[in-house]
Amino acid sequence: MLVLAVTAAVSLTLGALGLPSPVLFGALLGGMAHALTSPTELRVPPAAFRVGQGVIGVTIGAMVSVAALQQAGRDLLPIALVTLGTLALSLGAGRLLALRRDVSPVTGAFALIAGGASGIVAVARDLGADERVVTVVQYLRVLVVLLAMPLVTSVVFAPARGAGGPGGPGAAGAAGSDGGALVTETGFVLVSLVLGLALARALPVPTGVLLWPMLVAAVLAATGWLGAAGVPVVVQWVGYLLIGVQVGLRFTRESLRSIARMLPVVLVLIAGLVVSTAAMGAVLARTTEVDGLTAYLATTPGGLFAVLATAADSGADVTYVLAVQVLRLVVILLLTPLLARWLRPDADPSSR
C-alpha cells in the first residue's frame, strides 16, 4: 500500500509539472519508500519484471525507424569513440575508488563500469570482485542516472510530454480511441510480448527480455500484419511501474549502510561520470546530425530500460538511443573477463 500510494502521489505530481515518464519515477520513489522504511523485504516477481521489460520493448519496437538505424550506421565512428570513452571514464573512476584500502582494483572497476548493471552484478563474484559493493554502487549509479534524467531532460531540452504518465496527450488519445483500435493494439501487444519472451528464453542474450519483444514488434509494425501498431497507454504505465519499483526496492537500508563510509566519494565519482558522459553526448550531437536530447540519452551511463522509456516518452529518437546503449552494453559484457584478468592477476582479497 505504501509503494502504491507514493507511486500514485509522485506520478500525479510529476505529471502535473510536465516531467517525462512520471509513472516510472514515481514507482522508483515508491519502491525506495518501502525499502528504506520497512524491515520487511519486498520484491517484484521476476516474471512480472520480465513482463515490464517486454512491454517497454514492444512500445519501442512500434517506434523503430529504418532511417534512424541507417543514421546510426553512418555515425559508427563517433559512436564507437563515445563507447570507448565511456569505458575509459568508468575504469578511471573505478581506479580512483580503489585508492581506498577496503576496495580492490577489480571491485572498483566493476562497481563503477557504466552499463549492464544486472549483468555485471550477476558475474561479479566469478570475476573476483566483492559483489556486495558492486551491487550497491551499480544500483546507486542507476538511481543517480534515473533522478538526473527528468531534471536534465525537462530543464535543458524541454521536450513535449508524451504518454509516460497520467494526464498526457497519449492518455487523451487512448480514452478517445474506438474499440476496434483498442482490440488491434491489444492483439499487437500480446503477440509481440508472447513471441518475444519465448525467443528470449530460447535464445538468451544480454537484455534479451527487452530486445526480442522489441524486434518482434518492429517486424510486425513494419509489415503491418496485425494492422496499425500501438500500445495502450495504460499498458505502458504498467511497464514503467514494474521497472521503477524493481529498481527502487534494490535500495534497502542494509545495503546502503554497507557502503555508508564510502558514500561521499562514490557519489562524487558517479556525478563526475554522469557529467562527463553528458559532455560526450554534446560532442556527439555536434559531430553528427542527431539532436541534443537523443545524444544525451544515448550516452547516459546506465539505466537502459529507464533511458529507453524516457526516450520513448520525450520524443527522442528511440532507435538511435537503443543502438548506442546496446553497443556499449555488449562491448562491456564481452570485455569483462579480459578486464578481470587484467585487473586481478592474483586472487582478489575483497572477494573472499
ZAMAR-281416 format. One record per residue (C-alpha): x, y, z negated; residue in three letters. Coordinates in steps of 0.05 Angstrom, whole numbers, plus 5000, padded with zeros to 4 digits. Layout:
<sites>
XYZala/...
</sites>
This chain:
<sites>
500050005000met/505750484985leu/509050345052val/502550455089leu/500851085050ala/507651405061val/507651195133thr/500851505146ala/502352155109ala/509152265141val/506752055211ser/500952555208leu/505553105182thr/510952985235leu/505552935288gly/502653595267ala/509553905272leu/510253635342gly/516253185328leu/517352585375pro/515651875353ser/512552075286pro/509951375272val/516951085279leu/520051575230phe/514051555184gly/514750805179ala/522250875166leu/520951315106leu/515150865084gly/519850265082gly/525050665045met/519850894994ala/518650174974his/525949954979ala/528450504933leu/522850494882thr/520849764873ser/524849164847pro/520548714890thr/523748534957glu/519248645016leu/520848415087arg/517748465155val/516747755180pro/521947615235pro/516447425284ala/512948095272ala/519348475282phe/520548105347arg/513648295370val/515149025353gly/521548995394gln/517848655450gly/512449185451val/517649735457ile/520849335513gly/514249275550val/513050025541thr/519850175570ile/519149665626gly/512950015652ala/517250655660met/523550365691val/525150705757ser/529650455813val/532051165824ala/534651215752ala/538450555759leu/541550805823gln/543551445787gln/546851055731ala/550650645783gly/553251285815arg/555451535746asp/559050885729leu/565851215717leu/563551755668pro/559051245633ile/564950765625ala/569251325597leu/563851515547val/563250785526thr/570750725515leu/570951395480gly/565451185431thr/569150535417leu/575650925403ala/572051415357leu/568850835319ser/575450485309leu/578651145287gly/573151255236ala/573850535211gly/581350635203arg/580151255160leu/575250865117leu/580450315110ala/585150815076leu/581250635013arg/584450064975arg/577949684969asp/576649675045val/580749265094ser/582049485166pro/577348965195val/571849145146thr/572649885161gly/572549775236ala/566249345238phe/562749765185ala/563150385230leu/563250105300ile/557550435338ala/552149985367gly/549649285356gly/548649335281ala/544748685275ser/549748305318gly/555748585280ile/552648425213val/550947715235ala/558247555252val/561748005200ala/563747435153arg/566146995211asp/570447575234leu/573647635166gly/570048275144ala/566448395079asp/559248305104glu/556348685044arg/560049335062val/558949225136val/551449125127thr/550249735084val/554650215124val/551949975191gln/544750095170tyr/546550745136leu/549450955203arg/542850755236val/539051145183leu/543051775196val/542051705270val/534551605261leu/533852205216leu/538152655261ala/534652475326met/527952815315pro/531353455289leu/536253495347val/531053285399thr/526053795375ser/530554385358val/535754325414val/531554035472phe/524254175451ala/521153635495pro/513653555506ala/510653095455arg/508852405481gly/504751825456ala/509051625397gly/504351875344gly/497152055326pro/494452665359gly/499052655420gly/496552735491pro/497251995501gly/492151875446ala/487052305480ala/488251945545gly/487351275512ala/480951495479ala/478251735545gly/480351135587ser/474950675614asp/474049955591gly/476849675656gly/483450055647ala/483849805575leu/482849085598val/488249165652thr/493149475603glu/491848945551thr/493048395602gly/499448735625phe/502048765553val/500148045536leu/503247735599val/509548155593ser/510348015519leu/508947265522val/513447135582leu/518847605556gly/519147295487leu/519246595517ala/525146785560leu/528647105500ala/528046435464arg/530246025523ala/535846485547leu/538546845485pro/542647465499val/544248085456pro/537848495447thr/534247975490gly/527848055449val/527248755479leu/530748645545leu/526748045571trp/519848345558pro/522448985589met/524748615652leu/518248235658val/514248885650ala/518749235701ala/517548695753val/510048695741leu/509849455744ala/513949485808ala/509948945844thr/503049145818gly/501048425809trp/496748595748leu/494449275772gly/496649935742ala/501949835688ala/500750145619gly/501050015545val/495250245500pro/497550795453val/495350415390val/499649825412val/505550285419gln/504350545349trp/504549825323val/511349725356gly/514050375327tyr/511350195258leu/514449495255leu/521349765277ile/521350345229gly/519149945168val/524349405183gln/530049905182val/527450275121gly/526849645080leu/534249495090arg/536050045042phe/535049714974thr/537550034910arg/542349454901glu/545549534969ser/546250284962leu/549250214892arg/554549734920ser/557550294962ile/556050884918ala/563351024905arg/565051064979met/558651405000leu/561352115007pro/567051915054val/562351445092val/557351995104leu/562752475128val/565451955176leu/558451785202ile/556852525211ala/563352615249gly/561652025293leu/554652295308val/557352995325val/563052705368ser/558452265409thr/553652845418ala/559453235446ala/560852665494met/553552685514gly/554353425530ala/560353255574val/556352705608leu/550753205623ala/555753705652arg/559453195696thr/553252835722thr/546253025746glu/542852745683val/539253235637asp/541853415568gly/536553045527leu/537752395566thr/545252465558ala/544652585483tyr/540251975472leu/544551545518ala/550751695476thr/547551665407thr/551751185364pro/546750635348gly/539450525332gly/538050245401leu/530650085392phe/529150745358ala/533151125411val/529250795467leu/522750935431ala/524551665424thr/526751705496ala/520251405520ala/516251885476asp/520152525491ser/520352485567gly/527652295574ala/530051825628asp/529051165591val/532350735644thr/538751155643tyr/538851155566val/537950395566leu/543350285617ala/548650675578val/546650405510gln/546449675533val/553049735569leu/556349975505arg/552849435464leu/555248875510val/562349145513val/562649195437ile/559848495425leu/564548195476leu/570648545445leu/569148385371thr/573147735369pro/579148075401leu/578548665354leu/578148205294ala/584547845314arg/588048495327trp/585948805260leu/586548165219arg/592847775235pro/592147435168asp/586247275123ala/582447895102asp/582447945026pro/575948325024ser/572147745054ser/573947255000arg/
</sites>
